[in-house]
Amino acid sequence: VRCLAGACSCLPVDKESRSAEGDVGAGAGRVGRLAPSARRQVIDFHSHLDLYPDPHATARECTDRGLYVLSVTTTPSAWKGTAALADGSARIRTALGLHPQIAHERKGELPLFEKLLNSQCYKTETVESEKVNTAFFRKGETKIELLESSTPDGVIARFLEKKGEGIHHIAFDVEDIEAEMKRLQKEGFVLLNEKPKDGADNKLVCFLHPKGTNGVLVELCMEKK
């Protein structure tokens, strides 16, 4: 999983439950009401739990309603306090994050990622074609990539302006990216690039359009030979 620059997505519930019971998810204002049959179907991938008037009450309500919540932070220094708000909840996890729009102001907090993840940042890299600066951490077999737009008009800057910070996409390592692209096209998925393109960390990459993946941007990546 790559924890990047910002997206919010909820798994879909049926239209009848949504229209009859109200909004879905735990966004920045209140927890949406859900029909009983839909409660276990919902994951809020982007909730600022610490911004609620009563975070502890909100956490209890999420648990009572069967919501799974990813509580996000804008800086590493906020992680410990935010995580404590959901202490004891089996359904809420706190994401370690650094908002790309303030990354240039909080570079001194990057060592906090290293302490909290118990992992060193092993690479920083600029991808000129995407106008993005990257920093990589590894935990077990999982890599976490932090992104910062290198220009005001970069793809990450536009994404942040539209959707805000959080998880940007999930990446899957594949052995043969071209074969996997063909397979997924046959399955009906829409590719955002027709051919693999150069990405960070010595990878060839391809993205799938989020309209076919429940609103989550998915990346295929393959190590360059």
C-alpha positions as a printed NumPy array, in Angstrom:
array([[  0.   ,   0.   ,   0.   ],
       [  1.283,   3.426,  -0.857],
       [  0.234,   6.181,   1.486],
       [  0.331,   9.289,  -0.655],
       [ -1.383,  12.545,  -1.25 ],
       [ -5.042,  12.395,  -0.675],
       [ -8.203,  10.57 ,  -1.594],
       [-11.393,   9.584,   0.143],
       [-13.454,   6.605,  -0.877],
       [-16.289,   4.579,   0.575],
       [-17.316,   1.154,  -0.587],
       [-20.784,   1.382,  -2.182],
       [-24.034,   0.541,  -0.47 ],
       [-27.333,  -0.065,  -2.214],
       [-29.254,   3.   ,  -3.379],
       [-32.274,   2.177,  -1.243],
       [-30.188,   2.207,   1.938],
       [-28.507,   5.45 ,   0.953],
       [-31.646,   7.362,   0.054],
       [-33.654,   6.046,   2.984],
       [-31.067,   6.41 ,   5.695],
       [-28.894,   9.346,   4.63 ],
       [-25.252,   9.976,   3.831],
       [-22.545,   7.344,   4.083],
       [-19.223,   7.612,   5.88 ],
       [-17.538,   9.6  ,   8.602],
       [-16.346,  12.739,   6.817],
       [-15.452,  16.068,   8.372],
       [-18.855,  16.845,   9.864],
       [-20.876,  13.857,  11.055],
       [-21.276,  10.142,  10.761],
       [-23.826,   9.259,   8.088],
       [-26.838,   7.11 ,   8.94 ],
       [-26.889,   3.601,   7.504],
       [-29.515,   0.944,   7.095],
       [-28.73 ,  -2.118,   9.26 ],
       [-28.156,  -4.303,   6.189],
       [-25.456,  -1.93 ,   4.896],
       [-23.495,  -1.244,   8.067],
       [-20.755,  -3.807,   7.538],
       [-20.219,  -2.745,   3.92 ],
       [-18.778,   0.709,   4.523],
       [-15.157,   1.817,   4.876],
       [-14.322,   5.493,   5.277],
       [-10.784,   5.843,   3.904],
       [-10.405,   9.474,   4.961],
       [-11.625,  10.774,   8.306],
       [-10.05 ,  13.529,  10.402],
       [-11.191,  12.087,  13.707],
       [ -9.336,  14.771,  15.663],
       [-11.457,  17.532,  14.09 ],
       [-14.768,  16.303,  15.5  ],
       [-16.17 ,  18.212,  18.505],
       [-16.145,  14.966,  20.526],
       [-13.728,  12.512,  18.862],
       [-14.229,   9.788,  21.492],
       [-18.002,   9.849,  21.023],
       [-17.525,   9.739,  17.244],
       [-15.212,   6.738,  17.574],
       [-17.776,   4.912,  19.714],
       [-20.526,   5.717,  17.214],
       [-18.445,   4.366,  14.325],
       [-17.927,   1.135,  16.247],
       [-21.616,   0.868,  17.175],
       [-22.649,   1.374,  13.554],
       [-20.174,  -1.127,  12.16 ],
       [-18.117,   1.417,  10.213],
       [-14.474,   0.758,   9.388],
       [-12.533,   4.018,   9.472],
       [ -9.06 ,   5.124,   8.413],
       [ -8.299,   8.165,  10.556],
       [ -5.709,  10.337,   8.801],
       [ -3.179,  12.855,  10.108],
       [ -1.694,  15.856,   8.336],
       [  1.669,  15.699,  10.137],
       [  3.689,  12.879,  11.762],
       [  3.713,  14.752,  15.074],
       [ -0.089,  14.453,  15.253],
       [ -0.086,  10.666,  14.892],
       [  0.326,   9.672,  18.537],
       [ -2.459,  11.932,  19.789],
       [ -4.828,  11.035,  16.943],
       [ -4.207,   7.306,  17.41 ],
       [ -5.065,   7.638,  21.104],
       [ -8.533,   8.946,  20.189],
       [ -9.442,   5.531,  18.787],
       [ -7.624,   3.486,  21.419],
       [ -9.435,   0.193,  21.952],
       [-11.469,   0.366,  18.746],
       [-11.044,  -2.682,  16.513],
       [-12.572,  -0.853,  13.554],
       [-10.509,   2.351,  13.468],
       [ -6.895,   2.592,  12.336],
       [ -4.799,   5.761,  12.276],
       [ -2.761,   6.531,   9.15 ],
       [  0.634,   8.15 ,   9.463],
       [  0.648,  11.091,   7.06 ],
       [  2.33 ,  14.323,   6.036],
       [  0.229,  16.711,   3.966],
       [  2.102,  17.438,   0.688],
       [  1.03 ,  21.082,   0.748],
       [  2.964,  21.638,   3.976],
       [  5.711,  19.067,   3.37 ],
       [  8.208,  21.809,   2.546],
       [  7.478,  23.382,   5.94 ],
       [  7.628,  20.107,   7.885],
       [ 10.654,  18.338,   6.404],
       [ 12.026,  18.159,   9.914],
       [  9.211,  15.758,  10.794],
       [ 10.302,  13.081,   8.32 ],
       [ 12.435,  11.396,  11.019],
       [  9.167,  10.801,  12.875],
       [  8.109,   8.478,  10.066],
       [ 11.329,   6.573,  10.59 ],
       [ 10.684,   6.229,  14.314],
       [  6.992,   5.338,  14.057],
       [  7.496,   2.871,  11.216],
       [ 10.809,   1.66 ,  12.657],
       [ 12.167,   2.053,   9.14 ],
       [ 14.576,   4.433,   7.448],
       [ 13.644,   6.53 ,   4.412],
       [ 15.719,   4.646,   1.862],
       [ 15.215,   6.847,  -1.173],
       [ 14.082,  10.299,  -2.292],
       [ 13.496,  10.933,  -5.965],
       [ 11.976,  13.502,  -8.31 ],
       [  9.859,  12.229, -11.206],
       [ 10.018,  15.105, -13.67 ],
       [  7.351,  13.688, -16.006],
       [  4.813,  13.671, -13.158],
       [  6.111,  16.862, -11.483],
       [  6.402,  15.113,  -8.139],
       [  8.954,  14.62 ,  -5.363],
       [  8.899,  11.24 ,  -3.624],
       [ 10.214,   9.696,  -0.404],
       [ 10.138,   5.933,   0.207],
       [  9.829,   3.863,   3.37 ],
       [  9.643,   0.077,   3.654],
       [  7.853,  -1.986,   6.307],
       [  8.125,  -5.704,   5.696],
       [  7.052,  -6.304,   2.106],
       [  5.072,  -3.052,   2.025],
       [  6.394,   0.225,   0.663],
       [  5.02 ,   3.612,   1.67 ],
       [  5.616,   6.476,  -0.732],
       [  5.161,  10.101,   0.278],
       [  4.464,  12.576,  -2.5  ],
       [  4.957,  16.304,  -2.831],
       [  4.048,  18.24 ,  -5.962],
       [  7.169,  19.885,  -7.364],
       [  5.162,  22.565,  -9.185],
       [  1.869,  24.391,  -8.507],
       [  0.32 ,  22.802, -11.616],
       [  1.509,  19.233, -10.967],
       [ -0.841,  16.244, -10.942],
       [ -0.602,  15.905,  -7.147],
       [ -1.265,  19.631,  -6.646],
       [ -4.408,  19.341,  -8.802],
       [ -5.51 ,  16.241,  -6.944],
       [ -5.096,  17.942,  -3.563],
       [ -7.042,  20.972,  -4.71 ],
       [ -9.898,  18.731,  -5.813],
       [ -9.994,  16.047,  -3.094],
       [ -7.66 ,  16.955,  -0.25 ],
       [ -5.009,  14.857,   1.472],
       [ -5.062,  11.151,   2.382],
       [ -4.429,   7.897,   0.559],
       [ -3.908,   8.538,  -3.131],
       [ -3.66 ,   5.038,  -4.573],
       [ -2.866,   1.393,  -3.936],
       [ -0.037,  -0.217,  -5.91 ],
       [  0.368,  -3.877,  -6.865],
       [  3.697,  -5.37 ,  -7.888],
       [  3.38 ,  -7.58 , -11.   ],
       [  5.846,  -9.82 , -12.825],
       [  4.708,  -8.942, -16.373],
       [  3.045,  -5.543, -16.533],
       [  2.082,  -5.708, -20.217],
       [  0.437,  -9.111, -19.804],
       [ -1.422,  -7.856, -16.731],
       [ -2.593,  -4.747, -18.601],
       [ -4.014,  -6.912, -21.383],
       [ -5.716,  -9.216, -18.891],
       [ -7.355,  -6.357, -17.013],
       [ -8.515,  -4.689, -20.236],
       [-10.258,  -7.934, -21.197],
       [-11.909,  -7.903, -17.768],
       [-13.355,  -4.471, -18.595],
       [-11.032,  -2.177, -16.668],
       [ -9.992,   1.138, -18.227],
       [ -6.25 ,   1.898, -18.358],
       [ -5.097,   5.479, -17.872],
       [ -2.007,   4.875, -20.012],
       [ -1.915,   2.527, -23.01 ],
       [  1.723,   1.579, -22.49 ],
       [  3.801,   1.215, -19.308],
       [  5.561,   4.437, -18.346],
       [  8.526,   5.256, -16.153],
       [  7.719,   5.704, -12.477],
       [  9.713,   6.229,  -9.307],
       [ 11.831,   3.574,  -7.577],
       [ 13.039,   1.994, -10.852],
       [  9.537,   0.905, -11.851],
       [  7.412,   0.704, -14.985],
       [  3.866,   1.682, -14.048],
       [  0.307,   1.783, -15.307],
       [ -2.803,   3.152, -13.61 ],
       [ -6.385,   1.87 , -13.748],
       [ -9.244,   4.354, -13.925],
       [-10.877,   4.568, -10.475],
       [-14.396,   4.407, -11.934],
       [-13.904,   0.658, -12.32 ],
       [-12.366,   0.098,  -8.867],
       [-14.919,   1.643,  -6.487],
       [-13.243,   5.049,  -6.66 ],
       [ -9.79 ,   3.822,  -5.63 ],
       [ -6.911,   4.615,  -7.99 ],
       [ -4.934,   1.408,  -8.614],
       [ -1.368,   1.224,  -9.91 ],
       [  0.418,  -1.716, -11.499],
       [  4.192,  -1.604, -11.135],
       [  7.045,  -3.798, -12.332],
       [ 10.734,  -3.599, -11.546],
       [ 12.773,  -2.528, -14.573],
       [ 15.07 ,  -5.275, -15.809]])
